[in-house]
């Protein structure tokens, strides 16, 4: 299967550079897999469009201020770091021009902090900070890690708007963006309309946002990401299955956590990790619907939604969205596939 099959032409002006003025006011495209048709709504319509008894599964991971700007001790040049996760006293990180970074290279950061690269591979460096840093230090000196297609520096409003309203566990290097559309009012409306909600935690890292660079889809390797499913969430999902109620994942990260934890009709609970790669041909075991954003061309995210709805149907729907001037990617509009 060729990666190029998942390409599409997108006008630059449809790549959302800012969130909507008010959270929860995005447009919403509904895709019906049975009829291969799509309809257009607004996000506020969602609670009334879901069947009573449906269960929405959200990712409550919180984005850390994981983007750092350091100064090279040897050249004085500014170097960008994107911290992924902490490994003991070190951090794995994407460093600008990673392949050029030499072991032992040192960098200076605000607050009299220095860092040294102690390991490196094609994508990731292992970095030791001296003294060690934590999320308190990152909140003071780090930046919200906006994706590269948002061509601006992060602004104060991003600290709130690039987080979901239900974000709890700090650990993501990018937002689980499908959840950005939900407000407390929409969540209340869902509850009042008999729609149940529950939460998993998957910390977004390279597994979610690393581009697919291989010619053939099957040759792409996903990086591991950690996630947690607690007993109450597992019980809610399994009860919905037993009662034949719809389970709808909010975001591709929720899908990957549910699918990776499925074993013999149950969900494994506790902290886990996954490098699951879902692309057309995959047979889903846990969900009946998927609420998601519009994804970048040739990405593993687009391949996942294509696996769920069919690649031709998804690409046709994307062309419809472009014709209707939907906004794309992290701060863009949403779709519900059912």
PyMOL commands that set and color helices and strands:
alter all, ss='L'
color gray80, all
select helices_A, chain A and resi 3-6+12-14+43-49+98-100+135-141+158-161+177-181+184-192+206-209+217-219+231-242+252-261+300-309+311-323
alter helices_A, ss='H'
color red, helices_A
select strands_A, chain A and resi 27-32+37-42+55-59+61-63+67-72+78-87+90-95+106-109+113-120+125-130+169-172+196-202+225-229+247-250+262-263+266-267+270-274+289-293+334-337
alter strands_A, ss='S'
color yellow, strands_A
deselect
rebuild
show_as cartoon
